[in-house]
Amino acid sequence: MTIPSICLRLLLTAKQHHRKTLLMRLIDDLAATRLYYNRPLATLPDILLIDIPPRFSGGGLALGRYYPVILESLAEMHEFEAFLCEPRKTLVAPALLDRRPSGLRASDIIFARYEPQAPNWPWLLICFWPQSYTAMVPPSDDSFARGSYTIDAYSTERELIAAELKLLGTLGPDQARIVRSAATRVGHA
């Protein structure tokens, strides 16, 4: 996901939207459709996944339409909701926390599966990369969310597992810790 691509689309339509209304809120338009993914482990973040409206969606977003927000605490969740509800004159990207340094500290790579809690939402694979790994990547604004995370979305669990296995094949099975969501599927016992 790259922030500049959504920012450009927002800037191009901000003038048109500004003509229609003097004040708007992201929660009423850009972030009107969203889903919280609960953390699979107490030390990992929650994820707010925003389904960006088609007029702003495209390249740089997960599956071409989703904007993930990594929320490491309840305070950040409240802060982000307040940001979405704030009246403003122009549309802005929901990038409030994207470059805030992560508070998570670990020496292992962590792969975390986030199962959707509603139908027709994607599976998420969040990877936490320790500083010993992020330091190997040339500095870039878009390499790691919050300085430590990568996040990918998949239409099915099978696609997520295939991507996870490919990463493990590259890194080696002893290089990462895998965390899976608690089972929430409805079915027979």
Phi, psi and omega in degrees: 000132177242134181291320183302325183296317178288324179298319180297314179297323178294318180295321181294329181259352182299320180295318178297315181293323181297327179294331183279326185211151179276323179232143177217167177233140179299326183294339181269346186224279185300321183245031182292328180248116184206160181218134174273134174251119181286145180297135179282349180212143187304330183274352180267164182279160164277159178235131170256119180254119180262128175271101185290135179303149184307326182292344178248350187281169178144204182306144180094346177259151177300128184053024177078002184210347186255138178243106180276142176238124182269120183243109185271350181208164176297323178298319177293324178299313179295318180299318182290319177300319177298320177300317179294329183273351184292127175294137181213161182275333181226157175289142175227155175293145180281052189260025184307316187256358189304324184251006175289129181300141178291145175269351181286134177234128178204153178263348179257154169288136180240124172258126179235126176270132176242114181275137178294143181263005179215153180297152174067022173248152185280162169279147180240141173241111179258130176243126174261127182248120178299160182303328179297335177268316181296332179292340180281345183266133177304140182303134178203145180295336187251007182289312184224129172292134179057023176079355187217347189247147161240151182217133178228149180245144182225143181292330183225161175296323180300317178296320179297313181298319179298318179293320179297316179296323177296316177298315179296325178296326179284316184277326188102143187295339182269001185269347186223155173249134182252131178239128180249151176297150173295144182300126179231009182287142177273137181178195180267146179282000000 
